[in-house]
Amino acid sequence: MQTPFCIVITTLDDPVAAQKITQTLLQKRLAACIQQLEIQSSYRWQGALESAEELRLEIKTRTSLFPQIKAQILALHPYNLPEIIAIPIIDAHSDYLEWISEETSR
């Protein structure tokens, strides 16, 4: 089941790149809101256990815009293999969803 709205998540360790992604997505009206959180990530990478301080961007948007958001993130992201995932919003305050819709309209 595809829902009309989603949260796209990406993580990176470069504050300048995070700001560039944020500004680009907002200026192009691909996102209504982007939250940036400091996180500690632990993961396996190329056979080794890794740990890193990262920034997580939570991008509130319309599901139909995911391909464009993914393309912008891939173009601006410093990682070779960036996390870019979309999580469907299955229920929310209707006025908030209307705001997302209005802010991502062209």
Backbone as JSON Lines, residues from 0, in Angstrom:
{"i":0,"aa":"M","n":[0.85,-1.18,0.0],"ca":[0.0,0.0,0.0],"c":[0.89,1.24,0.0]}
{"i":1,"aa":"Q","n":[0.71,2.07,-1.0],"ca":[1.47,3.31,-1.05],"c":[0.61,4.43,-0.48]}
{"i":2,"aa":"T","n":[1.2,5.19,0.43],"ca":[0.5,6.32,1.02],"c":[0.99,7.6,0.35]}
{"i":3,"aa":"P","n":[0.2,8.67,0.4],"ca":[0.59,9.91,-0.28],"c":[1.76,10.65,0.35]}
{"i":4,"aa":"F","n":[2.08,10.33,1.62],"ca":[3.12,11.07,2.33],"c":[4.14,10.12,2.94]}
{"i":5,"aa":"C","n":[5.38,10.61,3.07],"ca":[6.43,9.78,3.66],"c":[7.48,10.67,4.33]}
{"i":6,"aa":"I","n":[8.33,10.0,5.09],"ca":[9.51,10.64,5.67],"c":[10.71,9.96,5.02]}
{"i":7,"aa":"V","n":[11.55,10.75,4.38],"ca":[12.77,10.23,3.77],"c":[13.9,10.47,4.76]}
{"i":8,"aa":"I","n":[14.71,9.45,4.98],"ca":[15.82,9.55,5.93],"c":[17.13,9.33,5.2]}
{"i":9,"aa":"T","n":[18.1,10.18,5.53],"ca":[19.47,9.98,5.08],"c":[20.38,10.39,6.23]}
{"i":10,"aa":"T","n":[21.57,9.8,6.27],"ca":[22.56,10.13,7.29],"c":[23.87,10.5,6.63]}
{"i":11,"aa":"L","n":[24.6,11.4,7.25],"ca":[25.91,11.8,6.75],"c":[26.71,12.45,7.86]}
{"i":12,"aa":"D","n":[28.01,12.55,7.65],"ca":[28.88,13.08,8.7],"c":[29.42,14.48,8.38]}
{"i":13,"aa":"D","n":[28.89,15.11,7.36],"ca":[29.38,16.4,6.9],"c":[28.3,17.47,7.07]}
{"i":14,"aa":"P","n":[28.42,18.39,8.05],"ca":[27.4,19.41,8.27],"c":[27.18,20.32,7.07]}
{"i":15,"aa":"V","n":[28.23,20.61,6.32],"ca":[28.08,21.47,5.14],"c":[27.23,20.76,4.08]}
{"i":16,"aa":"A","n":[27.5,19.48,3.84],"ca":[26.71,18.71,2.88],"c":[25.26,18.56,3.37]}
{"i":17,"aa":"A","n":[25.07,18.38,4.67],"ca":[23.72,18.27,5.23],"c":[22.94,19.56,4.97]}
{"i":18,"aa":"Q","n":[23.59,20.69,5.18],"ca":[22.94,21.98,4.94],"c":[22.64,22.17,3.45]}
{"i":19,"aa":"K","n":[23.54,21.75,2.59],"ca":[23.32,21.87,1.14],"c":[22.13,21.01,0.7]}
{"i":20,"aa":"I","n":[22.06,19.79,1.19],"ca":[20.92,18.93,0.86],"c":[19.63,19.56,1.36]}
{"i":21,"aa":"T","n":[19.64,20.04,2.61],"ca":[18.45,20.66,3.19],"c":[17.99,21.85,2.36]}
{"i":22,"aa":"Q","n":[18.89,22.76,2.08],"ca":[18.52,23.96,1.33],"c":[18.04,23.63,-0.08]}
{"i":23,"aa":"T","n":[18.7,22.7,-0.73],"ca":[18.3,22.32,-2.09],"c":[16.9,21.74,-2.12]}
{"i":24,"aa":"L","n":[16.61,20.81,-1.21],"ca":[15.29,20.17,-1.2],"c":[14.19,21.16,-0.86]}
{"i":25,"aa":"L","n":[14.46,22.08,0.07],"ca":[13.46,23.08,0.43],"c":[13.26,24.1,-0.7]}
{"i":26,"aa":"Q","n":[14.35,24.56,-1.29],"ca":[14.23,25.55,-2.38],"c":[13.5,24.97,-3.59]}
{"i":27,"aa":"K","n":[13.71,23.71,-3.87],"ca":[13.04,23.07,-5.0],"c":[11.63,22.59,-4.65]}
{"i":28,"aa":"R","n":[11.2,22.87,-3.42],"ca":[9.87,22.48,-2.92],"c":[9.65,20.97,-2.97]}
{"i":29,"aa":"L","n":[10.73,20.22,-2.77],"ca":[10.63,18.77,-2.7],"c":[10.34,18.3,-1.29]}
{"i":30,"aa":"A","n":[10.49,19.18,-0.31],"ca":[10.23,18.88,1.09],"c":[9.52,20.05,1.75]}
{"i":31,"aa":"A","n":[8.68,19.72,2.71],"ca":[8.01,20.77,3.49],"c":[8.82,21.11,4.74]}
{"i":32,"aa":"C","n":[9.5,20.12,5.29],"ca":[10.24,20.29,6.54],"c":[11.36,19.27,6.57]}
{"i":33,"aa":"I","n":[12.52,19.69,7.06],"ca":[13.64,18.77,7.24],"c":[14.21,18.99,8.62]}
{"i":34,"aa":"Q","n":[14.23,17.93,9.4],"ca":[14.81,17.99,10.74],"c":[16.18,17.36,10.7]}
{"i":35,"aa":"Q","n":[17.12,17.97,11.39],"ca":[18.49,17.47,11.47],"c":[18.79,17.08,12.91]}
{"i":36,"aa":"L","n":[19.19,15.84,13.11],"ca":[19.46,15.33,14.45],"c":[20.88,14.78,14.51]}
{"i":37,"aa":"E","n":[21.57,15.02,15.6],"ca":[22.88,14.42,15.82],"c":[22.66,13.01,16.37]}
{"i":38,"aa":"I","n":[23.33,12.03,15.76],"ca":[23.17,10.63,16.17],"c":[24.52,9.94,16.24]}
{"i":39,"aa":"Q","n":[24.55,8.81,16.9],"ca":[25.72,7.94,16.94],"c":[25.33,6.68,16.18]}
{"i":40,"aa":"S","n":[26.02,6.37,15.1],"ca":[25.72,5.19,14.29],"c":[26.76,4.11,14.53]}
{"i":41,"aa":"S","n":[26.29,2.89,14.62],"ca":[27.16,1.71,14.7],"c":[26.7,0.77,13.61]}
{"i":42,"aa":"Y","n":[27.66,0.22,12.86],"ca":[27.29,-0.58,11.68],"c":[28.47,-1.43,11.24]}
{"i":43,"aa":"R","n":[28.15,-2.39,10.37],"ca":[29.19,-3.19,9.74],"c":[29.47,-2.57,8.37]}
{"i":44,"aa":"W","n":[30.74,-2.38,8.05],"ca":[31.13,-1.83,6.75],"c":[32.37,-2.55,6.27]}
{"i":45,"aa":"Q","n":[32.25,-3.18,5.12],"ca":[33.36,-3.91,4.5],"c":[34.02,-4.88,5.48]}
{"i":46,"aa":"G","n":[33.18,-5.61,6.21],"ca":[33.65,-6.65,7.11],"c":[34.1,-6.2,8.48]}
{"i":47,"aa":"A","n":[34.05,-4.92,8.77],"ca":[34.51,-4.4,10.07],"c":[33.36,-3.7,10.79]}
{"i":48,"aa":"L","n":[33.42,-3.72,12.1],"ca":[32.48,-2.95,12.9],"c":[32.95,-1.51,12.95]}
{"i":49,"aa":"E","n":[32.02,-0.6,12.7],"ca":[32.33,0.83,12.66],"c":[31.4,1.58,13.6]}
{"i":50,"aa":"S","n":[31.83,2.77,13.98],"ca":[31.02,3.67,14.78],"c":[31.35,5.09,14.33]}
{"i":51,"aa":"A","n":[30.32,5.91,14.21],"ca":[30.55,7.27,13.74],"c":[29.48,8.22,14.27]}
{"i":52,"aa":"E","n":[29.89,9.46,14.52],"ca":[28.93,10.51,14.8],"c":[28.42,11.01,13.45]}
{"i":53,"aa":"E","n":[27.1,11.04,13.32],"ca":[26.49,11.45,12.05],"c":[25.34,12.42,12.3]}
{"i":54,"aa":"L","n":[24.86,12.97,11.23],"ca":[23.65,13.78,11.22],"c":[22.58,12.99,10.48]}
{"i":55,"aa":"R","n":[21.39,12.97,11.03],"ca":[20.28,12.31,10.36],"c":[19.31,13.37,9.89]}
{"i":56,"aa":"L","n":[18.99,13.35,8.61],"ca":[18.0,14.25,8.05],"c":[16.69,13.49,7.91]}
{"i":57,"aa":"E","n":[15.63,14.05,8.48],"ca":[14.29,13.5,8.35],"c":[13.5,14.47,7.48]}
{"i":58,"aa":"I","n":[13.15,14.02,6.29],"ca":[12.59,14.87,5.25],"c":[11.1,14.55,5.11]}
{"i":59,"aa":"K","n":[10.23,15.52,5.43],"ca":[8.78,15.33,5.31],"c":[8.36,15.74,3.91]}
{"i":60,"aa":"T","n":[7.67,14.83,3.2],"ca":[7.38,15.08,1.81],"c":[6.21,14.25,1.31]}
{"i":61,"aa":"R","n":[5.93,14.39,0.03],"ca":[4.95,13.54,-0.65],"c":[5.69,12.34,-1.26]}
{"i":62,"aa":"T","n":[5.1,11.18,-1.17],"ca":[5.71,9.95,-1.68],"c":[6.05,10.08,-3.17]}
{"i":63,"aa":"S","n":[5.23,10.76,-3.91],"ca":[5.47,10.91,-5.35],"c":[6.76,11.66,-5.66]}
{"i":64,"aa":"L","n":[7.3,12.39,-4.7],"ca":[8.52,13.16,-4.91],"c":[9.78,12.38,-4.55]}
{"i":65,"aa":"F","n":[9.62,11.15,-4.03],"ca":[10.78,10.38,-3.61],"c":[11.83,10.2,-4.71]}
{"i":66,"aa":"P","n":[11.48,9.88,-5.95],"ca":[12.53,9.73,-6.97],"c":[13.37,11.0,-7.16]}
{"i":67,"aa":"Q","n":[12.74,12.16,-7.11],"ca":[13.48,13.41,-7.26],"c":[14.36,13.69,-6.04]}
{"i":68,"aa":"I","n":[13.84,13.39,-4.86],"ca":[14.61,13.58,-3.63],"c":[15.82,12.66,-3.65]}
{"i":69,"aa":"K","n":[15.61,11.41,-4.01],"ca":[16.71,10.45,-4.07],"c":[17.78,10.93,-5.04]}
{"i":70,"aa":"A","n":[17.39,11.43,-6.19],"ca":[18.36,11.92,-7.17],"c":[19.15,13.1,-6.63]}
{"i":71,"aa":"Q","n":[18.49,14.02,-5.93],"ca":[19.18,15.18,-5.36],"c":[20.16,14.75,-4.27]}
{"i":72,"aa":"I","n":[19.73,13.83,-3.41],"ca":[20.61,13.35,-2.35],"c":[21.83,12.67,-2.96]}
{"i":73,"aa":"L","n":[21.61,11.81,-3.94],"ca":[22.74,11.11,-4.59],"c":[23.72,12.1,-5.21]}
{"i":74,"aa":"A","n":[23.21,13.19,-5.76],"ca":[24.08,14.18,-6.4],"c":[24.89,14.99,-5.38]}
{"i":75,"aa":"L","n":[24.37,15.14,-4.17],"ca":[25.0,16.03,-3.18],"c":[25.66,15.3,-2.0]}
{"i":76,"aa":"H","n":[25.41,14.02,-1.87],"ca":[25.84,13.27,-0.69],"c":[27.31,12.88,-0.8]}
{"i":77,"aa":"P","n":[28.08,13.01,0.3],"ca":[29.51,12.68,0.24],"c":[29.83,11.18,0.32]}
{"i":78,"aa":"Y","n":[28.88,10.34,0.72],"ca":[29.16,8.91,0.87],"c":[29.07,8.18,-0.47]}
{"i":79,"aa":"N","n":[29.84,7.11,-0.6],"ca":[29.74,6.24,-1.78],"c":[28.42,5.46,-1.78]}
{"i":80,"aa":"L","n":[27.95,5.1,-0.59],"ca":[26.72,4.34,-0.45],"c":[25.84,4.99,0.62]}
{"i":81,"aa":"P","n":[25.11,6.05,0.26],"ca":[24.3,6.74,1.26],"c":[23.01,5.98,1.59]}
{"i":82,"aa":"E","n":[22.61,6.11,2.84],"ca":[21.29,5.63,3.24],"c":[20.27,6.61,2.69]}
{"i":83,"aa":"I","n":[19.32,6.1,1.93],"ca":[18.2,6.91,1.44],"c":[16.98,6.0,1.51]}
{"i":84,"aa":"I","n":[16.16,6.18,2.54],"ca":[14.99,5.32,2.69],"c":[13.75,6.18,2.89]}
{"i":85,"aa":"A","n":[12.63,5.66,2.42],"ca":[11.34,6.34,2.59],"c":[10.47,5.5,3.51]}
{"i":86,"aa":"I","n":[9.94,6.15,4.52],"ca":[9.05,5.5,5.48],"c":[7.66,6.1,5.29]}
{"i":87,"aa":"P","n":[6.68,5.27,4.97],"ca":[5.34,5.81,4.74],"c":[4.73,6.39,6.01]}
{"i":88,"aa":"I","n":[4.01,7.47,5.85],"ca":[3.21,8.03,6.93],"c":[1.82,7.43,6.76]}
{"i":89,"aa":"I","n":[1.46,6.54,7.66],"ca":[0.18,5.86,7.49],"c":[-0.98,6.6,8.14]}
{"i":90,"aa":"D","n":[-0.67,7.5,9.06],"ca":[-1.7,8.31,9.68],"c":[-1.04,9.53,10.31]}
{"i":91,"aa":"A","n":[-1.73,10.65,10.29],"ca":[-1.2,11.88,10.87],"c":[-2.33,12.9,10.99]}
{"i":92,"aa":"H","n":[-2.03,13.98,11.65],"ca":[-2.98,15.09,11.76],"c":[-3.27,15.61,10.35]}
{"i":93,"aa":"S","n":[-4.52,15.66,9.97],"ca":[-4.88,16.02,8.59],"c":[-4.4,17.42,8.2]}
{"i":94,"aa":"D","n":[-4.42,18.36,9.12],"ca":[-3.93,19.71,8.81],"c":[-2.43,19.7,8.52]}
{"i":95,"aa":"Y","n":[-1.68,18.86,9.23],"ca":[-0.24,18.75,8.99],"c":[0.01,18.17,7.6]}
{"i":96,"aa":"L","n":[-0.73,17.14,7.23],"ca":[-0.57,16.55,5.9],"c":[-0.95,17.55,4.8]}
{"i":97,"aa":"E","n":[-1.97,18.34,5.06],"ca":[-2.36,19.38,4.1],"c":[-1.24,20.4,3.94]}
{"i":98,"aa":"W","n":[-0.58,20.75,5.04],"ca":[0.56,21.68,4.99],"c":[1.69,21.09,4.16]}
{"i":99,"aa":"I","n":[2.02,19.82,4.38],"ca":[3.06,19.17,3.56],"c":[2.68,19.25,2.09]}
{"i":100,"aa":"S","n":[1.43,18.94,1.78],"ca":[0.97,18.98,0.4],"c":[1.12,20.38,-0.21]}
{"i":101,"aa":"E","n":[0.7,21.39,0.53],"ca":[0.78,22.77,0.04],"c":[2.24,23.21,-0.16]}
{"i":102,"aa":"E","n":[3.11,22.85,0.76],"ca":[4.51,23.29,0.68],"c":[5.32,22.55,-0.36]}
{"i":103,"aa":"T","n":[4.83,21.44,-0.83],"ca":[5.56,20.69,-1.86],"c":[4.86,20.76,-3.22]}
{"i":104,"aa":"S","n":[3.91,21.67,-3.35],"ca":[3.24,21.86,-4.63],"c":[4.02,22.84,-5.47]}
{"i":105,"aa":"R","n":[3.93,22.67,-6.74],"ca":[4.66,23.57,-7.65],"c":[3.76,24.61,-8.26]}
